[in-house]
């Protein structure tokens, strides 16, 4: 199993090398958005050589949830599956859905561009998640999928994107709703009955990994 997270892919069609894009890059948090297309292509080439059975992508697939970035990354993941036979499974991160910061960069200005909804995520990444799901959670974009006969992936959507548009920014907090917790219990019982091992994947931390950076990164509950 190969694992990638926080790719923050930005479609080349949404940027030039103008003043607005350079300012965005310089004021960022270390994301190499100017090289991310090259990085992803190199990553795909490496996986085509290594041929892992599964690639798990655990959220923040796109820079700021741009629809064009989602479509571009999905196309690259499809190419990986076709070229290597590696099966890809994705789960969203807090930047991926209903993100008011979705932008394209042209000259000296940033321009709003289309983001995606929860249903849009399911549609774009259907073949990397929901078409192969053993079970789906009705409360979130979480799903259960079989990596092999004796190993299941519990892919949990921990993001709270409901208030993003009202806030004017992507929220960072993560939690697991009560309905999703009930569904997780059902999945666990089903796996135990069949003697199947479960690996859980989510975007947020389950425990604090830092005394400094954990608020908004570790699950609230």
Steps between C-alpha positions, in 0.01 A plus 500: 500500500630843403369805686485865396339793679458874454594502133326839461496461125442818300410454134749675267195641318422715807830682523757696311829621641367848558520731798187364672619140485853586615359695795276207591793259486724729709239549772408130525572232758771321306280335237694473174203593283729629227651149465205285608415380149861386453499340845181303431623383159828384659305325777283318247808391303659368820187303590481358148850364557433370854147372423346498849169319529326803649549878523317680781463879475388637835358842426580851380525370147476854361647841574171659603228274364501628141281283276758512223770381740283209613438401137869527414613290795232238438627465143853440627376239749309326223816491291686345794241224537507422130880500472591312819192313617524683832156553654446852632281595798442862605332686784444879515686752712383833637617690189318285246126576525297825499818702525446878462871545432485321162693733268666530164797730454537737207750784484464723805167359617340197660158403363241276668457166325263208540533280806312172554225372725486175692312339210759638260776327694315168479453543127859597415661231716234231458739246349757557778251454782128465479465262204710247692355563845377209709303751707442877503416724795183706454629776734822581315721407205644208699508154344635149551696331221690175455872535429516118489302201618627534857568876524240778495554876491273709722516839328355763733390851402586707810448844349251770600446699180137598562580855613784573256298736280358688797849534650659591168783251557561126531452383857775290656318319781427132471250273673316173453121535517293265715343340194846432358615350831206260488588408142866444599385259772293307245799482263725377782253230601465390138878476463534304825238250386699434182845505660605801296761754611401867479725800436341836575581806290401861574629848432515627859719378781353247740742608777713810558834473320621838620463710815488811280297406191198291584195726529308457176725212400402232752139379501278700735349180633 
